[in-house]
Amino acid sequence: MSLYITEDCINCDMCEPECPNEAITMGQSIYEIDPVLCTECEGYYDSPACVAVCPLDCIELLTDHEKH
């Protein structure tokens, strides 16, 4: 699984530098998480670092149902 950033993102730039896999990049209007690179910080932290620093709680779990 991986995480994704909802439309509530305000581009605060808190999450991108915290990602140990460089899975977070600026998209056309908000930050985006590459599901291929995202490991939810497994092997680095006990929980996803981006979720911990997001001031709006706009980073959520991407389930198989939601994948395009």
C-alpha positions as CSV (number, residue, x, y, z in Angstrom):
1,M,0.0,0.0,0.0
2,S,1.0,3.6,-0.1
3,L,-0.2,7.0,0.9
4,Y,-1.8,9.9,-1.0
5,I,-2.3,13.6,-0.5
6,T,-5.9,14.9,-0.6
7,E,-7.1,18.1,-2.3
8,D,-7.0,19.7,1.1
9,C,-3.2,20.2,0.7
10,I,-2.0,23.8,1.0
11,N,1.5,23.1,-0.3
12,C,3.1,23.9,3.1
13,D,6.2,21.9,2.1
14,M,6.4,20.0,5.4
15,C,6.0,16.5,4.0
16,E,8.4,16.5,1.0
17,P,11.7,16.9,2.9
18,E,10.6,14.2,5.5
19,C,10.2,11.4,2.9
20,P,13.2,9.0,3.1
21,N,12.2,7.5,-0.3
22,E,11.8,10.8,-2.2
23,A,8.3,9.7,-3.1
24,I,6.8,13.1,-2.5
25,T,7.0,15.7,-5.3
26,M,5.1,18.8,-6.3
27,G,2.4,18.0,-8.8
28,Q,0.4,20.4,-10.9
29,S,-1.4,22.0,-8.0
30,I,-0.6,20.0,-4.8
31,Y,2.1,17.7,-3.6
32,E,1.8,14.1,-4.8
33,I,3.1,10.7,-3.5
34,D,4.4,8.2,-6.0
35,P,2.8,4.9,-4.9
36,V,5.7,2.9,-6.4
37,L,8.2,4.7,-4.2
38,C,6.1,5.0,-1.0
39,T,6.8,2.4,1.6
40,E,4.9,4.2,4.4
41,C,8.5,4.7,5.9
42,E,8.8,1.0,6.6
43,G,12.4,0.3,7.6
44,Y,13.0,4.0,8.4
45,Y,10.4,5.0,11.0
46,D,7.6,3.4,13.1
47,S,5.0,5.4,11.2
48,P,4.9,7.5,8.1
49,A,6.9,10.7,8.6
50,C,4.8,12.8,6.2
51,V,1.6,12.0,8.2
52,A,3.3,13.1,11.4
53,V,4.3,16.5,10.0
54,C,1.2,17.3,8.0
55,P,-0.6,20.2,9.7
56,L,-3.9,19.5,8.0
57,D,-4.0,15.7,8.2
58,C,-4.5,15.5,4.4
59,I,-2.3,12.4,3.9
60,E,-4.3,9.2,3.8
61,L,-3.9,5.5,3.0
62,L,-4.4,4.6,-0.7
63,T,-6.3,1.3,-0.8
64,D,-6.4,-1.0,-3.8
65,H,-10.0,0.2,-4.5
66,E,-8.9,3.8,-4.9
67,K,-5.9,3.1,-7.3
68,H,-6.5,4.2,-10.9
